[in-house]
Amino acid sequence: MSKTQDTVTTSHPRSLLRTKTITICAMLCALSVVLARFIIPMPNDFTRFSIEAVPIFLSGMFFGPIAGALVGFAADFIGCLFTPFGYNPLFCLPPMLYGICGGLFGPWLKNRTSILRLAVAFLAPVALGSVLWQSFTLAAVYGKAETLFLSWVGFLSTRSIQFAVTYVLDVVIVYFLQKSGIFRAAKL
């Protein structure tokens, strides 16, 4: 490589960082879509056991809450293209919360990762977003107005079990990925 080419390549670290960030975020978004729609079976139209939140959480943890929220939004929007229901913006809040919480808790998790710290970091998006918000939104969109409360309680009970399982899986997967050293090796 000539001296001129070497200078051009290394003189713009910010553009390299932006390109790397966008590339990794796009790969994490694609991974989330694949994990949500193609790998995990869905027992019915409203229940699916998936680990789609892991890549979204990691994007926030690596690049901050804004990048995490954008990856969560993009993964939800793109994933909806593969379902017969179409896109409803009310359902994009939980995936965005995973990215935001990953970004907010990221500095706290990078230095000393533990199961307990990860459990705390995942608690808000699971409890507030995936269980409460999404259960209410499913009841409002697909339930009847006169039985809205009963629909919400029904969704809440089934989704609580579903997300208790995925909550544990998400925490354990991120913990083992962090402890494996793969993120340090990739300089993330």
Secondary structure, DSSP 4 states (H G I P E B T S, - for coil): --HHHHHHHHS-HHHHHHHHHHHHHHHHHHHHHHIIIIIS--SSSS-----THHHHHHHHHHH-HHHHHHHHHHHHHHHHTTSTT---GGGGHHHHHHHHHHHHHHHHHHHS--HHHHHHHHHHIIIIIIIIIHHHHHHHHHS-GGGHHHHHHHHHHHHHHHHHHHHHHHHHHHHHHHHHTHHHHTT-
